[in-house]
Amino acid sequence: MEPFWMKHARSSAVVISGWHRMSYDFSDLSYISKRLENRIRRLHSVAKNAVTKGKYMIFGAGSTQLLSAAVFALSINTSSPVRVAAHPPFYPVYRTQTEYFETAHFRFDGTLLTENSSSSNINGAKVIEFVCSPNNPDGNLRTNLLQGPLVSTMHDYAYYWPNFTPIPSPVDEDLMFFTLSKLTGHAGSRFGWALVKDKTIYDNMVYYMSTSTVGTSRDTQLRALQILNTMLRTNGTEMFDFAYNTMRRRWKIMNKIISPSKRFTLQKIPPRFCTYFQKVRGPSPAYAWVKCERKEDWNCTKVFEKAKIRGIRGREYYVDESHIRLALIRHNDDFNLLLQRLTDLISNEKI
């Protein structure tokens, strides 16, 4: 995304005087900029990816902090520990953060969800299920495996933008999470938001945020506001077109390089109709989820390390070591170097 923001350097710039925004809260005594909240609601309407009507909004230091706040909010009034789970492969933070902050109220259960899991698996216990859609690492759209009155689902929609996936319809879930890092590329700003339907859960999340960090940085909120203002000057069209075309082009190149190989395969992502672009469109995922097909290549990470290619090993996503995640969201020079080394690796396969 750097080329896009370099082009819009002036309109997206933020200058803050030393005396400005010194207090914890805004004039209404809240920790949330109402102007920024309104921009975010407009953005979802433009992108056609989420229903915001009837939802409370809360900000955090990226969606990561908000995920922790939601686990707290969903488990605080339970008599026995809530089981927290996700279906592999899943984003490692769901487990590592839950285990790090584990209390008497919740614990991560790594054995609860498998391919054949159903609501009958929970045996009368309360469960929180993490669902990432499109999924990190494989880019496929997902829904929850568990249902029922004992199940709460946390829907992580970090990648549910026209950049990375067709938008079949606006999502309308009880608990939804988004982040600026994947939307615009501003990972270092550490800004995310959650849309929450239930007032009690929202209040408990606000309590968590006010207790742990006294809200979200007002400087960060100002930068996020300026970034979204720049985006929305063209109703998001310019940025979404740039981001989608970039990711789509990168995915096509990866497919072209890897598809002739009998040693490596890429994940399959079907084309879908996109309500944003109003057409059927192909995949443009953030990551290549590569599988090493040979038995002797059971440790896929080592195979790629020998070729001087860095990725995240399958074990980090709680699957076997035959997989590796390669990031397509990287600087142009880094991506071109990845392509060069990947081409060399596959060329050696034919020798």
URSUL-V814417 format. One line per field, one symbol per residue. ss: DSSP state (H for helix, E for strand, L for the rest). phi: phi as a letter, one per 40 degrees, with the letter a starting at -180 (. if undefined). psi: psi as a letter, one per 20 degrees, with the letter a starting at -180 (. if undefined). Layout:
ss->???
phi->???
psi->???
This chain:
ss->LHHHHHHLHHHHLLLLLLLLLLLLLLLLLLLLLHHHHHHHHHHHHHHLLELLLLLEEEEELHHHHHHHHHHHHHHLLLLLLEEEEELLLLLLHHHHHHHHLLELLEEELLLLLLLLLLHHHHLLLLEEEEEELLLLLLLLLLLLLLLLLLEEEEEELLLLLLLLLLLLLLELLLEEEEEHHHHHLLHHHLLEEEEELLHHHHHHHHHHHHHHLLLLLHHHHHHHHHHHHHHHLLLLHHHHHHHHHHHHHHHHHHHHHHLLLLLEEELLLLLEEELLLLEEELLLLLEEEEEELLHHHLLHHHHHHHLLLLLEEHHHHLLLLLEEEEELLLLHHHHHHHHHHHHHHHHHHLL
phi->.ddccccbdccccbbbccccfcccbcccgccbccccdcccccdccccfbacbcgbcbbbacgcdccccccddccbcbccbdccbaacccbddcdcccccccdbccaacbcbcbbdbcaccccfgccbbbcbbacccbcgccbbccbahccbbbbccbdbcbddbacbcaccabcabbbacdccbgccccfbaabbbcccccdcccccdccccbfgbdcccccccccccdcdccbfgccccccccccccccccccccccdccbcbbbccbccacbcccfacbccaccbcbcbccccccdbccccccccgbcabcddcbgbcccbabbcccaddcccccdccccccccccccc
psi->ighghhhkgghiqpppqhiqlhrgrahjjrjpohggghgghgghggikiqpipjpqpqqrnrighhgghhgghiihkqhqpppprqpqqrphhggggghhjpaihqqpoiigpahjqriiiiljqqqpppppoqqoiijqpqrqhqrriipppoookhjmqigiqqnhrpqmrhoqprqhghgiimhiimprqqppgphggghhggggghhgjlapphgghgggghghgggihkkiggghgggghghgghggggghghhiqihqqqqpoqqrpphgilrpqrqlrhqpnppohqhikhnhghghhhjkppapqhhhjkarjiqqpppinrqgggghhggghgggghhhhi.
